[in-house]
Every structure is written in C-alpha cells, then in structure tokens.
Amino acid sequence: MNFYKNRNVYAFLSILLFVASFFVIESCSSKKLVAEKPGALLWGENCIRCHNAPSPSAFSDVQWETIAMHMKVRANLPEDDIIKIVEFLKMAN
Amino acid sequence: MKRIVIIILFMLGNLFAQDIETLTKKVNTVIPGQSRFLLRGYAHSGLELIEGKTSFVGGSFNPIFLWQQSTKLLFEAELELELEDAKTYLALEYANMSYFLSKYLSLRLGYFLLPFGTFGERLHPRWINRMPSTPLGFGHDPVGPIRDMGVEIRGGHNLRTGKINYALYITNGPRLNDGSDPELETEEAGMLIYKNYSDNNTNKAVGGRIGLLPFSNSSLEIGISGQYAKVGDTGTRYKNTAALLSAVDVSYVRNILFFKGVLDIKGQFNRVTVDNADYYSNKDSAYYSFKNISGSYYMQASFRPAYVYNAFFKNIEFVGRYSSLSFPGNALWNSEQTQWAAGINYWLDWRTVLKIAYQVTERKNNTDKTASENNAVFIHWAFGF
C-alpha cells in the first residue's frame, strides 16, 4: 500500500539516481567540442538516440536532404549538425 | 586538304553537339527540382496471446508523406490505417507545415505531435519503440497530450560541449469531461479529453519543452515539459477550471565498448493536475469532488551486443520496461496499474525488427475494491521504410 502511495517519489528518485550515475560515467570521457565534430561522428551519435543509425545507401542523396529536414523538425537537431551529417551520408553513399 | 579537315571538324562538332544536347535533356529529366516528395512510414503486425486468447493481429500501416517545397518549407503528414474488429480505421496522426525562420528556429503550423516528453513525439513508431506495446499512460487513456492543433516554434542549438533544444507551442488544449456530454462516459467526469479539435472555449493551451544534452557525445538528454490551459466548457460552472500538465524525460544511449554493445535507457514521468471541481453523480444524485491528480511513468532499458563478431548475436537486443499509471484515488474512474515487460528483439536490418515480449499488468480499483492481473505474450514484427 505504501509502495503505491509513494511510487511516484520512488520513480522520481530513480530517475535522479540514473542521471547522477550518467554524470559520473560521462565525466570520465573526452569532451570534444561539438562544433569540431565531423559528420560521420555526428551521424553515429545523433541518429542512435532514437533509432538505429541508417546506412548511407538506404536513401539517395536527394532523399537524404528531405529526410534531414524532417529530422531537423522532429528531433530538434541543430542545423550545423544536420549539414555535416547530410554531407557525410552523400559522401558515403 | 584544309577545306576537308574543316568540313570533318564541322560534322564531328555538330555530331557531339547533338549528343550533348540529347544527354542534357536526359539529365534534366532526372534532376530533382525544388519541390521534392518522399513517402516513408512504418507498419507492424503479429501474434498476441492475452488471457487465454491467441490471435494474429492485423496491426497497422502508417504512411508518412514528406513534401519539401523549398529549402525553407516542409509539409509532413502521417496516416494510420488499422485493422480492428474486422473494420479498417483511418486516422490522421499529424499534418503540419514547417517554415525554417533561421538556423536556430522553425515555425510549425497545423496538427502536430506535441513536445510533451519524448515518447509521443519521437519514440512511439513501432519500428522505434523497443517493445511491442506502449507503456501505461502513453497509449490509450493517456496521461498527458500526444498531439494537438496549433502553432509552434522550435529549434536546437549547439553549446560548447553539449546541446540544447527547445519548443514552445499554443494549441486548443485538452477539454474537461464534466459529466454532461452524453457522448462521453459520465463516470469519467474530471478526466481530460485530448481530442479537442473544435475548441470548447476561447482559452488556448500554452506549453513547451526544453531538452539539455550536457555531454559532448550527446549520450544523455534530460527534458522538462509543461502545459497550462483552462479546460472547462465556455458558459458552464467549469469555465475557469484549469489543468497543469508536466513531464520529465530522460534518455541515455551509449556504445559500451567493454561489453561490445549499445546501452539504451529511456524514461518519462507525466503528471496531470486539474483544479478541484464538483461533478454530478447520476448514481448518487449528488455532487462529489476529489483531488484530481493523475500520473504515469515508464523506465526502459535495452542492450544490443552490436559489436560482437557473431552475425546472429549482433542483431539480438534484450529489453525490459516498467511502467505505472495512477488515476485519482477518489474518482469514479480511479485505477492503479503497474506493468512489467521483458522482451528479446531480432533486427533484420536497421529498421526491421522481430519482437518477442512477455508482459504482466496489475490493476487495482479503489471503488469496487477489485484487483486483477493480466498476462500477455506478444510476437510482433515492425517494418520502417
């Protein structure tokens, strides 16, 4: 019964604990400036946040441009990142 | 001799000119113009074993239409065609136009998925959702809005070693079921109805989300969402009744090279608070009131050993999810639900997946003091295109 009453608090504390542990893990990794990242790295880091990273050959160069606009809106990706990712996908296509 | 050479060169030049002209015409037929159309989408189907009943389910087919009018204009729409009880249902998931105002800001108009958390906007498509089902409170009878009509500005910006994204919108907002509409369940008085396509009042909902990605590798995203609106019908005793909706979402996705795989953790916590109001009970012929707070959340973790050499095991993904839903304790529609789900996915390619999952849902009802448990097995496939 108490669990049901307090479960929202438990859930919130669990999220806080998760987030705190992420900070500890990530503080040990390198901190490369986002602006200096190449398209290939941004492709790997951004797409995978929601779904598996697509193969560059999945769509044509022209189709990638339309998909990039769709993703810019849907995932709120910064334009600088989108431009680099599309350049990479076209180059690797 | 000189004259013959000139004649030959003239003939060859004419021949090449004709070839170039023909080639140019052919190339021009395939070079895309500024207007570009792309059809994408997803579909799913499968077998479900629920409470002793086994059935193949037709699933759904969701075509997504993308129309790029220019480098600044994009129209996007999604339909859902679903087979249920021998009928085909057609629904509009969203249809909106985006105009890119600047590098950091775009304007969206129409019917769109709301940035209230991330599940409804980014993670619900069947080929993206790691489980065959949706978490409690994020599918039917949602706690929090999923889509609405209105106007929105949104964008994203790189920080030095992180990112920030933002969205602010004005929409019709939800409508309060005050128990007087015969088309709605009178026992569900106090519940918010999110399908408010012809606004029930002059008030508009204002909401938004801020997402922060504090790390350079974009592995972690923490988002905070909120929405405020008056939800009662104009001219009724509920005209000033308002609702405050809030959500916290978290996402952590990282390549764990030590374990040769990808760890994906997602979570979202929704809360809906509606002002206290008196609702009429036909059963008791009297008004009653209750503290109108609903909540739902889910936490999900998945791991895919994507970097092992074995071609079979690199496509396997293990996933587990816990979700919870609570409706107000003293409301006639009160309910406490918890759900565990565990599954194994097999990825045929980056957007085609076979999902097998076992799910246990527990329900408690304070009104009739009942409790039930529901077990289900899902075998689904989902296909993104």
Interface residues (C-beta under 8 A of the other chain):
Chain A: Y4 R7 N8 A11 F12 S14 I15 F18 V19 F22 F23 I25 E26 S29 S30 K31 K32 L33 V34 A35 E45 N46 I48 R49 C50 H51 N52 A53 P54 S55 A58 V62 Q63 E65 T66 I67 M69 H70 K72 V73 R74 A75 N76 L77 P78 E79 D80 D81
Chain B: P32 R36 L38 R40 L66 Q68 L74 E76 S98 F100 K103 Y104 S106 R108 P115 E121 R122 L123 W127 I128 R154 G155 G156 H157 N158 L159 R160 T161 G162 K163 N165 Y166 A167 G211 P214 F215 S216 N217 S218 S219 L220 E221 I222 V248 V250 S251 Y252 V253 R254 V262 I265 G267 F269 R271 G295 Y297 M299 S324 S326 E336 T338 W347 W350 R351 K364 G384
